[in-house]
Amino acid sequence: SLPFRFHDGKYWKRQTKTFTGITFPSLYFLSYFLCLIFKLCGTNYPVSIAFIIVNEFCERFSYYGMKALLTLYFKNYLHWDKDLSTAIYHAFSSLCYFTPVLGAIIADSWLGKFKTIIYLSIVYVIGHVIKSIGAIPSVGDNTVHIVLSMAGLVLIALGTGGIKPCVSAFGGDQFEDKHTEERRKFFSIFYMSINAGSVLSTLITPILRGDVKCFGNDCYALAFGVPAVLMMISLVVFIAGSGLYKKSPPEGNILLSVCGCIGFAVKNRWKRSKHDPKRDHWLNWAEEKYPKRLIEEIKMVLRVLVLYIPLPMFWALFDQQVGQRPSRFLSPWLLIFSMPPKTSHYPTQYSLKHSLSPIEPVPQSLSFVFFFSARFINGHNEGLNISVGGQEFEVAPAYGITPNKSIARGEYREVKCISSQMEYIIDLGLLDFGASYSVILKTNLQGIEVFKMEDVHANNVSIAWQVPQYALITAGEVMFSITGLEFSYSQAPANMKSVLQAGWLMTVAFGNVIVLIVAEGAELQQWAEFVLFAALLVAVCIIFSIIAYFYTYVNPKQLDNMFQDDSKEDNLKKETVQDLALIPVFRNTMM
């Protein structure tokens, strides 16, 4: 049932102002209409979660749409090499999952989840705008573009990371305690919105970059601008539901209290453990100064964080799908229809000591056709023009080399090879899909002699075999992520829910760090990396199973009953702690 205030005209008149003082009466009338719809449906889902789900969808579209182009942007627009581009990509990804700690601290200790989401979303939007401006060629030189791009990425990392733990925890706060099953389903829907935004954005933004031309080249400014617009929509949608949200106020500087409690417990144990009786838990040494409730809450958080220690290895293995590629693979079916077999990476070492870019762009007209790549090396004393499968190769004389180009599979028995004086017909034979060829052309008495070398062997294994692999990986990731979100929320005390959500997200950050260390330091072949991470994950699964076996589930709401009798004593200790924290401020004021 809905609160009576939704039918109160004075309530809606009061709610036509947001925290900024800007009036949005139409948005609140829309909210009111949605409330009536949900009342008719008779569900236990609060209408406010609709705004949160849409907000998350738009935000994830914004983030993954921008991120899908980063490596190509670094290489083709900022002209960085592959190693630097990969390093910056992983550094940005890691930063996005380290900043949730900052957002959680601000939310639980200072502003509350609602205001934290709004303020950091504004930072997020500013970062997108700066990033889009940096992609406009007419704005300064390459140095200016780099500065704007890095500044934009830092702000985006701060914004997206800061709101990550707050949005999911804020969504969980909208449910009543008795609706645990609905809350559990909410986290599944919440994660579905994340994946939906990810899939659509990584399909759409690369098309905007490649198919739309601006400033005479690929339109990175538009491709980055669309995610910026989606983030603005995300912010507006979230503000629109302001009058419907259940907003839990922050409970003081919880981080300071936690750190002080842990520090006092360690210090007190070190000084008095030799003389005083042994206590059940090392944190109990802080009972002389800190409330028992706070001590139990810290124990709950630490037990969960210990459980999270092995989990980064899962994300390290999961990120092997995307670690060395310029865009995220979305699903097995997308792979089948958009990626050619074994043609994304070409060898960079050749017998003639020439090198080519390891990643060549795929012509869009061939994106749904099996194809191979080829290049020509001219041993003739004249320049040659060669036409193969609709592609034109212009080869300079004296061992000039063409770039790799992608051509449809087929028999090429009569290929025209034209010099300034004569026209030759050469036989290239079968050029099979999935292969990469180097064709050397040399002069002999009969004309031009062809030497065909197969740098990458033709693929005889269907790419469809990757479907079950990606299906299993995706199923594992979905079950792992949804369970982690719900578990982090349900096992956290009311005043530390964002902090524990941040702890969960930190496992992703450390997973990216592991990938970066192995990729940059170990210098293993790709298959060896896969085997290494898979073996490590098997070991981690065993360790995690042992730790999880000894974990005891708790209900944070039981703390109210456990410490009801000690509430007066705990409140007195809490006031004492707060007074002690104000002493340095008083001294500074006096000085």
C-alpha positions in Angstrom: 0.0 0.0 0.0 1.1 3.5 -0.7 1.5 6.2 1.9 -1.4 8.7 2.1 0.9 11.6 1.4 1.0 10.6 -2.3 -2.6 11.8 -2.5 -1.9 15.0 -0.6 -1.8 18.1 -2.8 0.3 20.0 -0.3 2.9 17.2 -0.3 3.4 17.5 -4.1 3.6 21.3 -3.8 6.4 20.9 -1.3 8.1 18.3 -3.4 8.3 20.5 -6.6 11.7 21.7 -5.4 14.8 19.7 -5.4 17.9 20.1 -3.2 19.1 22.7 -5.8 16.0 24.8 -5.5 15.0 24.1 -9.2 11.4 23.3 -9.7 10.4 20.2 -11.7 6.6 19.9 -11.1 6.0 17.8 -14.3 8.6 15.2 -13.1 6.8 14.8 -9.8 3.4 14.4 -11.5 5.0 11.6 -13.5 6.3 10.1 -10.3 2.7 10.3 -8.9 1.3 8.6 -11.9 3.8 5.8 -11.7 2.8 5.3 -8.0 -0.8 4.8 -9.0 0.3 2.2 -11.6 2.4 0.3 -9.0 -0.5 0.4 -6.6 -2.8 -1.2 -9.2 -0.2 -3.9 -9.8 -0.2 -4.7 -6.1 3.5 -5.6 -5.8 5.9 -5.0 -3.0 8.4 -3.2 -5.2 8.7 0.5 -4.4 8.2 2.7 -7.4 11.5 4.5 -6.6 13.5 1.5 -7.9 12.3 2.2 -11.4 14.2 5.5 -11.4 17.3 3.7 -9.9 17.2 1.0 -12.6 16.9 3.5 -15.4 19.6 5.6 -13.9 21.9 2.6 -13.7 21.2 1.6 -17.3 22.0 5.1 -18.6 25.2 5.3 -16.5 26.5 1.9 -17.6 25.7 2.8 -21.3 27.7 6.0 -20.7 30.7 4.2 -19.1 31.0 1.2 -21.4 30.3 3.2 -24.5 33.2 5.4 -23.7 35.4 2.6 -22.6 34.8 0.5 -25.8 36.8 3.1 -27.8 39.6 4.0 -25.4 42.3 1.7 -26.8 41.6 2.7 -30.4 41.4 6.4 -29.3 44.8 6.1 -27.6 46.4 4.5 -30.6 44.8 6.2 -33.6 44.0 9.7 -32.2 46.6 10.3 -29.5 49.2 8.2 -31.4 50.4 6.1 -28.5 51.9 2.7 -29.0 50.2 -0.5 -28.1 51.9 -1.1 -24.7 51.2 2.4 -23.4 47.6 2.3 -24.6 47.1 -1.1 -22.9 48.7 0.2 -19.7 46.6 3.4 -19.5 43.5 1.3 -20.3 44.1 -1.0 -17.3 45.2 1.8 -15.1 41.9 3.6 -15.8 39.9 0.4 -15.2 41.7 -0.1 -11.9 41.1 3.5 -10.8 37.4 3.1 -11.5 37.2 0.3 -9.0 39.4 1.9 -6.3 37.5 5.1 -6.1 34.3 3.4 -4.8 36.0 3.5 -1.3 36.0 7.3 -1.5 32.4 7.4 -2.6 31.4 5.0 0.2 33.1 7.1 2.9 31.5 10.3 1.7 28.0 8.6 1.6 28.1 6.8 4.9 29.9 9.5 6.9 29.1 12.8 5.4 26.5 13.5 2.6 24.4 10.3 2.6 23.9 8.1 -0.5 21.4 10.4 -2.3 23.4 13.6 -2.3 26.7 11.6 -3.0 25.2 10.1 -6.1 24.0 13.5 -7.4 27.2 15.4 -6.7 29.5 12.7 -8.1 27.2 12.3 -11.1 27.8 16.0 -11.9 31.5 15.4 -11.7 31.0 12.4 -14.0 29.1 14.5 -16.5 31.9 17.2 -16.5 34.5 14.4 -17.1 32.6 13.2 -20.1 32.2 16.7 -21.5 36.0 17.4 -21.1 36.8 14.0 -22.7 34.5 14.8 -25.7 36.1 18.3 -26.1 39.6 16.6 -26.1 38.5 14.5 -29.1 37.8 17.6 -31.3 40.9 18.0 -33.6 40.5 21.8 -33.8 40.9 22.2 -30.1 44.6 22.7 -29.6 47.5 20.3 -30.5 48.2 16.8 -29.4 49.4 17.9 -26.0 46.1 19.7 -25.3 44.2 16.6 -26.4 46.2 14.4 -24.1 45.8 16.8 -21.1 42.0 17.1 -21.7 41.6 13.3 -22.2 43.5 12.4 -19.0 41.7 15.1 -17.0 38.4 13.8 -18.3 39.3 10.2 -17.5 40.3 11.0 -13.9 36.9 12.8 -13.4 35.0 9.9 -15.0 36.9 7.4 -12.8 36.0 9.5 -9.7 32.4 9.8 -10.7 31.7 6.3 -11.8 33.6 4.8 -9.0 32.2 7.1 -6.4 28.5 6.3 -7.2 29.0 2.5 -7.8 28.6 1.4 -4.2 26.0 4.1 -3.4 23.5 3.3 -6.2 23.2 -0.5 -5.4 23.1 0.1 -1.7 20.6 3.0 -2.2 18.4 0.7 -4.2 18.5 -1.9 -1.4 17.5 0.7 1.1 14.2 1.3 -0.7 12.8 -2.0 0.5 11.3 -2.8 3.9 13.0 -5.4 6.0 10.2 -7.9 5.5 10.6 -7.8 1.7 13.9 -9.7 1.5 12.8 -11.8 -1.5 11.9 -8.7 -3.5 15.2 -7.1 -2.6 17.1 -10.2 -3.7 15.3 -10.0 -7.1 16.0 -6.3 -7.3 19.7 -7.0 -7.4 19.2 -9.4 -10.3 17.2 -6.7 -12.2 19.8 -4.2 -11.3 22.6 -6.3 -12.7 20.5 -7.0 -15.8 20.3 -3.2 -16.4 24.1 -3.0 -16.1 24.6 -5.7 -18.8 21.9 -4.2 -21.0 23.5 -0.8 -21.0 26.9 -2.4 -21.6 25.8 -4.4 -24.6 23.9 -1.6 -26.3 26.6 1.0 -25.8 29.5 -1.2 -27.1 27.4 -1.9 -30.2 26.4 1.7 -30.8 29.4 3.9 -30.0 31.9 2.0 -32.3 29.3 2.5 -35.2 29.2 6.2 -34.4 33.0 6.4 -34.5 33.4 4.4 -37.7 30.4 5.2 -39.8 30.0 8.9 -39.0 32.8 11.1 -40.3 33.6 14.5 -38.8 36.6 16.8 -39.1 37.7 14.6 -42.0 38.2 11.4 -39.9 36.6 9.0 -37.5 34.2 10.9 -35.2 35.5 10.3 -31.7 34.0 13.5 -30.5 30.5 12.2 -31.4 31.2 8.7 -30.1 32.3 10.2 -26.7 29.5 12.9 -26.8 26.7 10.3 -26.9 27.8 8.7 -23.6 28.0 12.2 -22.1 24.4 12.8 -23.1 23.3 9.5 -21.6 25.0 10.4 -18.3 23.1 13.7 -18.2 19.9 11.7 -18.8 20.9 9.4 -16.0 21.3 12.3 -13.6 18.0 13.9 -14.6 16.1 10.6 -14.1 17.6 10.1 -10.7 16.7 13.6 -9.6 13.1 13.0 -10.9 12.5 10.3 -8.4 13.7 12.4 -5.4 10.3 12.7 -3.8 9.9 8.9 -3.8 13.1 7.7 -2.3 13.6 6.5 1.2 16.7 8.4 2.3 18.8 7.2 5.3 20.8 10.0 6.8 24.6 9.5 7.4 25.6 8.6 10.9 28.7 10.7 11.4 32.2 10.1 10.5 32.0 6.3 10.5 35.5 5.9 9.0 37.1 7.8 11.8 35.2 5.8 14.4 36.2 2.5 12.7 39.9 3.4 12.4 39.9 4.8 15.9 38.3 1.6 17.3 40.8 -0.7 15.5 43.7 1.4 16.5 42.7 1.6 20.1 42.0 -2.2 20.2 45.5 -3.0 18.9 47.2 -0.5 21.2 45.3 -1.6 24.2 45.9 -5.3 23.5 49.7 -4.6 23.1 49.8 -2.8 26.5 47.6 -4.9 28.6 47.5 -8.4 27.2 50.3 -9.6 29.5 48.4 -8.6 32.6 44.7 -8.8 31.8 42.7 -11.9 31.0 42.5 -13.1 27.4 39.4 -11.8 25.5 37.3 -13.6 22.9 38.3 -11.3 20.0 41.1 -8.8 19.6 38.6 -6.1 18.9 37.1 -6.6 22.3 40.1 -4.7 23.7 38.4 -1.5 22.6 35.3 -2.0 24.9 36.7 0.4 27.5 36.3 3.3 25.0 34.0 2.4 22.1 30.4 1.1 22.1 29.9 -2.7 21.9 27.6 -2.2 19.0 30.3 -0.5 16.9 32.7 -3.2 17.8 30.3 -5.9 16.6 29.6 -4.0 13.4 33.3 -3.8 12.6 33.6 -7.6 13.3 30.9 -8.2 10.7 32.6 -6.1 8.1 36.0 -7.6 8.7 34.6 -11.2 8.4 33.2 -10.3 5.0 36.3 -8.6 3.8 38.4 -11.7 4.8 36.0 -13.7 2.7 36.7 -11.4 -0.3 40.5 -11.8 -0.2 40.7 -14.6 -2.8 38.0 -13.1 -5.1 40.2 -10.8 -7.3 41.5 -13.9 -9.1 38.1 -14.5 -10.6 38.0 -11.1 -12.1 41.6 -11.5 -13.3 40.6 -14.6 -15.3 37.3 -13.0 -16.4 39.1 -10.0 -17.8 41.2 -12.2 -20.1 38.3 -11.8 -22.5 39.1 -8.1 -23.0 42.6 -7.4 -21.7 44.4 -7.3 -25.0 41.6 -6.2 -27.3 40.4 -2.7 -28.1 36.7 -3.3 -27.3 34.7 -5.6 -25.0 33.4 -8.9 -26.4 29.7 -8.8 -25.7 28.4 -12.3 -26.2 29.1 -15.4 -28.2 26.6 -14.5 -30.9 28.2 -11.1 -31.4 31.5 -12.8 -31.8 30.1 -15.1 -34.6 28.7 -12.2 -36.6 31.3 -9.5 -36.2 34.7 -11.1 -35.6 36.6 -13.1 -38.2 38.5 -16.3 -37.3 42.1 -15.6 -36.3 42.4 -12.3 -38.1 42.4 -9.7 -35.4 46.1 -10.2 -34.7 48.9 -10.5 -37.2 52.5 -11.3 -36.8 54.9 -8.4 -36.3 58.2 -10.1 -37.2 59.0 -10.8 -40.8 62.0 -12.1 -42.6 62.7 -8.9 -44.4 62.9 -7.0 -41.0 59.8 -4.9 -41.8 57.0 -4.5 -39.3 53.4 -3.8 -39.5 50.7 -2.8 -37.0 49.6 -5.9 -35.1 46.0 -4.9 -35.4 44.5 -3.8 -38.7 41.1 -2.3 -39.2 38.5 -4.6 -40.7 36.6 -3.1 -43.7 32.9 -2.9 -42.8 31.7 -4.4 -46.1 33.4 -7.6 -45.0 32.3 -7.8 -41.4 29.9 -10.6 -42.2 32.1 -12.5 -44.6 34.9 -15.1 -43.9 38.1 -13.4 -45.0 41.9 -13.5 -44.8 44.6 -10.8 -44.8 47.4 -10.4 -47.3 50.3 -8.1 -48.1 52.6 -7.8 -51.0 56.4 -7.4 -51.1 57.8 -6.1 -54.4 61.1 -7.5 -55.6 60.5 -5.9 -59.0 62.4 -2.9 -60.1 59.2 -1.0 -60.9 56.2 -0.1 -58.8 53.2 -2.4 -59.2 49.5 -2.0 -58.9 47.7 -5.3 -57.9 43.9 -5.8 -57.7 42.7 -8.7 -55.5 39.1 -9.3 -54.5 38.1 -5.6 -54.8 41.2 -4.4 -52.9 43.9 -2.3 -54.6 47.5 -2.8 -53.5 50.1 -0.2 -54.7 53.6 -1.6 -54.1 56.7 0.6 -54.3 59.7 -0.8 -56.1 62.8 -2.3 -54.4 61.1 -4.4 -51.8 58.4 -2.1 -51.0 55.7 -3.5 -48.7 52.0 -2.9 -48.6 50.0 -2.9 -45.4 47.8 -5.9 -44.6 44.3 -5.8 -46.1 41.4 -8.1 -45.6 40.0 -9.9 -48.6 37.1 -12.4 -49.0 38.1 -16.1 -49.1 38.4 -17.6 -52.6 40.5 -18.9 -55.5 42.6 -16.2 -57.1 44.1 -17.7 -60.3 44.2 -14.7 -62.5 45.2 -11.6 -60.7 46.2 -8.5 -62.6 49.5 -7.0 -61.7 50.3 -3.8 -63.6 53.5 -1.9 -63.9 54.2 1.3 -65.7 55.2 -0.7 -68.9 53.4 -4.1 -68.8 50.5 -6.0 -67.4 51.1 -9.4 -65.8 48.7 -12.2 -64.7 49.7 -13.9 -61.5 48.3 -17.0 -59.8 47.8 -16.7 -56.0 45.8 -19.9 -55.7 43.5 -20.5 -52.8 43.6 -17.8 -50.1 41.8 -19.4 -47.2 39.9 -17.7 -44.4 41.6 -17.1 -41.1 45.0 -17.0 -42.7 47.5 -14.2 -43.2 49.7 -14.2 -46.3 52.9 -12.5 -47.4 53.3 -12.6 -51.2 56.8 -11.8 -52.6 56.9 -10.8 -56.3 60.3 -11.2 -58.1 61.3 -10.8 -61.7 62.4 -13.7 -63.9 62.6 -14.4 -67.7 58.9 -15.3 -67.9 57.7 -12.2 -66.1 56.9 -12.2 -62.4 57.5 -15.1 -60.1 55.2 -15.5 -57.0 56.4 -16.7 -53.6 53.5 -17.1 -51.2 54.2 -17.5 -47.5 51.5 -18.3 -44.9 52.3 -16.2 -41.9 49.2 -17.4 -40.0 47.8 -20.8 -41.0 44.3 -21.0 -42.3 41.7 -21.7 -39.6 40.1 -25.2 -39.7 38.2 -24.8 -36.4 34.9 -23.0 -36.4 34.6 -19.9 -34.2 31.2 -21.3 -33.1 33.2 -23.5 -30.7 33.7 -20.4 -28.6 29.9 -20.2 -27.9 29.8 -22.7 -25.0 33.0 -21.1 -23.6 31.5 -17.7 -23.5 28.1 -19.0 -22.3 29.8 -20.7 -19.3 31.9 -17.6 -18.5 28.9 -15.4 -18.8 26.8 -17.7 -16.6 29.5 -17.8 -14.0 30.0 -14.0 -14.0 26.2 -13.3 -13.7 25.8 -15.7 -10.7 29.0 -14.4 -9.1 28.2 -10.8 -9.4 24.5 -10.8 -8.4 25.3 -13.0 -5.4 28.1 -10.7 -4.4 26.0 -7.6 -4.6 23.2 -9.1 -2.5 25.5 -10.7 0.0 27.5 -7.5 0.5 24.3 -5.6 1.2 22.6 -8.2 3.4 25.7 -8.8 5.6 26.5 -5.1 6.2 25.4 -3.0 9.1 23.0 -0.2 8.2 25.7 2.5 8.6 28.3 0.6 6.5 26.4 -0.7 3.5 28.2 1.5 1.0 31.5 0.7 2.5 31.0 -3.0 2.1 29.7 -2.6 -1.4 33.0 -0.7 -2.1 34.9 -3.6 -0.6 33.1 -5.9 -3.1 34.0 -3.6 -6.0 37.6 -3.5 -4.8 38.0 -7.1 -5.8 37.5 -6.1 -9.4 40.2 -3.4 -9.0 42.7 -5.8 -7.7 41.8 -8.3 -10.4 42.7 -5.6 -13.0 46.0 -5.0 -11.1 46.9 -8.7 -11.3 46.2 -8.8 -15.1 48.3 -5.7 -15.6 51.2 -7.2 -13.6 51.2 -10.5 -15.4 50.7 -8.9 -18.8 53.4 -6.4 -18.4 55.9 -8.4 -16.3 55.6 -12.1 -17.1 55.7 -11.7 -21.0 53.9 -15.0 -21.4 52.2 -16.2 -24.6 48.5 -15.8 -24.7 47.7 -19.4 -24.2 50.1 -19.6 -21.3 48.4 -16.7 -19.6 45.0 -18.4 -19.9 46.4 -21.6 -18.4 48.1 -19.7 -15.6 45.0 -17.8 -14.6 42.8 -20.8 -14.9 45.1 -22.9 -12.6 45.3 -20.0 -10.1 41.5 -19.7 -10.0 41.2 -23.5 -9.3 43.5 -23.0 -6.3 41.6 -19.9 -5.2 38.2 -21.8 -5.4 39.6 -24.4 -3.0 40.8 -21.7 -0.6 37.6 -19.7 -0.9 35.5 -22.9 -0.2 37.4 -23.5 3.0 37.0 -19.9 4.2 33.3 -19.8 3.3 32.7 -23.1 5.2 33.6 -21.4 8.4 31.6 -18.2 7.7 28.5 -17.6 9.8 25.6 -15.6 8.3 24.4 -12.7 10.4 21.4 -10.5 10.4 22.4 -6.9 11.0 19.0 -6.1 12.3 19.6 -8.4 15.3 22.1 -5.9 16.6 19.1 -3.8 17.8 18.0 -6.6 20.0 21.4 -7.6 21.1 22.4 -4.2 22.5 19.1 -2.8 23.5 20.0 -3.0 27.2 23.4 -1.5 26.6 22.1 1.4 24.6 22.5 4.1 27.3 26.1 3.0 28.1 27.0 2.8 24.4 25.5 6.3 23.7 27.6 7.7 26.6 30.8 6.2 25.1 29.8 7.4 21.7 29.4 11.0 23.0 32.7 10.7 24.8 34.4 9.6 21.5 32.8 12.5 19.7 33.9 15.0 22.4 37.5 13.7 22.2 37.4 14.1 18.4 36.4 17.8 18.8 39.3 18.7 21.2 41.9 19.3 18.4 39.3 21.5 16.7 38.8 23.5 19.9 42.5 23.9 20.4 43.0 25.2 16.8 40.2 27.6 17.3 41.8 29.0 20.5 45.1 29.4 18.8 
